[in-house]
Amino acid sequence: MGKMGLFDLEKHFAFYGAYHSNPINVAIHMVFVWPILFTALLMLHFTPSLFNLPHIEFSIFGINLILILNIGFLLTLIYAAFYVCFDVRAGSLAAILCFICWVASSYLGNLLGFSISWKVVLVSQLVCWTGQFIGHGVFEKRAPALLDNLSQAFLMAPFFVLLEALQICFGYEPYPGFHAGVQAKIQAEINERQDKKQKLIS
């Protein structure tokens, strides 16, 4: 059974899907959305520890890791919590991926240092955002969702990309009838948009 209100996954995913119906645009987002989150965490690695919390240092597989409980960690925690609230199974996978991104970006930040990291982040963000705008402008022929809903672009997009990949690859549904409900809402939104266009033309 679906959740209502803020965690009404069907409603949010339908909104996202209405902006991402072209297969090429969908593929572009699958490639670029998670790197945007990863490189944002890489930049946030250089923010100071929250409340002067101690750094966490340990070694795994011969790799020395220094984790800072800073804004990057807090952002990761918020993302992970939101995703689990949306759907326990897919959300837990998304939460694990978020923490992997945080740990990996921390390692890369320690390895490269700030002077190189910010350049990597700048190039990556420019490439990824440009790719997505091309996907919307050239293939989707519709402005991206961030122009209508910022939370879709910055908070929910990584989870929706993962959910879409799970559906395409494994036929995953958070609950029976989820995708049928989503498609019905998407079609209704598309029909409404086309009606508005027709009225403007006439």
N, C-alpha and C positions, 0 to 999 in steps of 0.2 A: 504494500500500500504506500502511495507517495506521501511525502511530507508537505505541509502547507506553509504559507508565509515566506519568510526569508529563506528557508531551506526547501522550498518547492522546486526540486530539481527538474521536474518535467517542464515547468514554466520557464526556468532560466535556460535550460538546454534548448528549448524551442526558440527562445529569443536569439540565442547564439546560432542555432542552425539556420535561421532565416537569413543570416548574414554570411553563411558559409554553406551554400548549396552546390557550388561549382566544384567538381572533383579536383581540378588543378589547384584552386584556391585552398581547398581542404588540405591537400598534400603539402602546399607551401607552409601552411600554419603548423602542420605536424612536424615539419623540419625546423621551423624558426622559433616557435613559442617557448619551448623549454630552454634553448640557449639564451633567450632574453632574460629569463629568471636566473639562470646560472651566472651570467656575467653581471647582473645587478647584485647578486650575492657576493661576487668577487670584489666589486667596488666597495660594498658595505663591510667587507672583511677588515678594512682599514679604519673603521669607526671605533671609538673607545669602548671599553667594557662598560656594561650597564651596572650602576651602583658599585663600581670598583670590584666586581666579582672576579675571582681569580681565573687565570687561563687554565685550560685543560690540556695537558701535554701527555702524549703516549705514543707508542710505536705499534704498528700493525703491518705484518708482511715486510718488515725491514724499512717501512716508511715512517718517518717522524712527523707527527701531526701536532699542531698547536691550534686549539679551538678557542675562540674568544666569544664570550657570552655577551654579544653586542646587539646592535640594531639588526644585523643580518640574521642572527640567531632568533631574535624576537619575531622578525618577519616570517622566518621558516616555521616557527611554532604556530603563528596565526594561520598561515596557509594550510598547514597540516591539520589543525583543529577544524577549520572550515570544511576541508575535503572529507574528513571522517564523518562530520555531521551530515553532509550531503548524502553519502552512501558509505556504509561501513566497509564493504569489500573493496570496491574500486578506490574509495577514499583512503583506505589504509595503504594501498599500493602507491597512490599519489603522495601520501605523507612520507612514506619511505623514500620515494624518489626525491622529495624536497630535502630531506635530511642528507641524502647522498650528495645532492647538489651543494648543500651548505658545507659538508665536510670536504668535498673535492675542491670547491672554490677556495676554502681556507688553505688547503694544501698548496694550490696553485698560487694564491696570494703570497704565502710564505716563500715559495720557490722563486717567483718573479720579482717580488718587491713592488712598491707602489709606482715607481718610475716607469716600469714596463706594463704593469697591470692596467693602469688607466688607459693606455694606448690600445691594449687588447680589447678592453671593454668598449671604448669608443668605436673602434672599427666593427666589432661584433654587433653592437646595437644599431649602428647605421645600416649594416648589411641586412640584418634581420628585419628591422622596421621597414626598410625600403622594399624588401622582398614581399612583405605582407601588404604594403600599399599597392604594389604592382599586382598582387593576387586579387585584390579587391577592384582596382581600377580597370585592369585589362581583362580578367577572367570572370570575376563575380559581377562586375559593372554596378557595384553598390558601395557606398562609403562604409568604412569599417565600423564595427559596433562601438568603438571607443568614443566616437562622436555623439553617440546617443546614451551610452552607459559606460562610464569609466571603470566601474567595478568589473564589468565583463572583460575589459582589456587587461587589467592589471591583477585581478584576484582570481577570477574564475577560469580564464582562458586556458591555463596549464591543465587544469582538471578536465575541462571539456575536450581538449585535444586528446588526452589519455583515454577518456570515456569513448570518444569516437573511434580511436584506434582499437580498443577492446571490442567494440561492437563490430567493426569491419572484419577484424581478424578472428574473433571467437564467437561472434553473435551474442555478446554479453548484454544483459539487461539488468538494471538495478532491481526491477521487479517485473513480473509478467504484464505485458501490455504497455510497458514504458515507451518503446519506440513507436508503437502505433499511435499513442497519445501525442507524442512529440511531433510526428509527421502530420497529424491532423491540425495541430496548432500552427505549425509552419505553413501549411497550405492555406489556412485561414488568414494568416498574416500576409502572405504573398498575394492572395486574392484581394485583400483590403488595400494593399499598396497599389495594385494594378487598377483598382476602381478609382482611387484617388488621382492616379495619373490620367485616366480616361476623362475624369471630370475637369481636370486642369486643361487638357487638350481641347475639350468641347466648350 
